[in-house]
Amino acid sequence: MTIQSVNVTDVIAQIRAEADIQDPSATSICTDAELLVWVNKAYKRLYDLIAAEVGQEYFGVTASLAAPTFTLPADFYRALGVDATIDGVPVSCRQFNFLERNDFQWALRPRYRIYQGTLIWRPTASAPTTAVTLWYVPKPATLAGNGAFDAVSGWDDYVVKYVVREVRRKQEYDLGEANALLAEQLRVVQHGASRLRESQDQVADSTNIADEAYYNG
């Protein structure tokens, strides 16, 4: 599938054309600023839609979090995983359930949880003393009027159809056709995104891994 950069100004022009509000006098119906608010809402929905179909890792990035604060990056949205170096060995850390916050006082490997913009660890005394690697999904960017965003195989049309519906809603028009066109584009995105999905994660081979249950780890 082809990824292309789409200009926000072009998207707004397409919205005005499809909503039939491209005449200069039509700016009183919807200003460009108002359309941009809806474009951002639609883009964020598209972002979550693609992630839900393809997998969160599709937008995944990494960041190094310094000890001892382990402060999350400003654009943090969702965590995918945390890697730490324990006794010189790279380890994929597990997250502890909030109800288990006092259950790992003698664990061999510390577990983490996101709390108030940082990573916290249990047992606290075993928290990593060096930087850890956070795998995460960043927040979708807030699009500016002169900005751009990446679209796959014309999926920016979902943004167009979403905003056209909002224009129709403001005009108090019947939304039947607008909803149908948006639903059609939703199916296009879902079908296309499902083809990008990697093979499903399998249960890891644990034949050579010590059973942590014996160590409360």
PyMOL commands that set and color helices and strands:
alter all, ss='L'
color gray80, all
select helices_A, chain A and resi 8-18+24-28+32-54+56-59+98-100+124-126+156-170+176-194+212-215
alter helices_A, ss='H'
color red, helices_A
select strands_A, chain A and resi 3-7+61-65+76-86+89-93+111-115+118-122+132-138+148-152
alter strands_A, ss='S'
color yellow, strands_A
deselect
rebuild
show_as cartoon
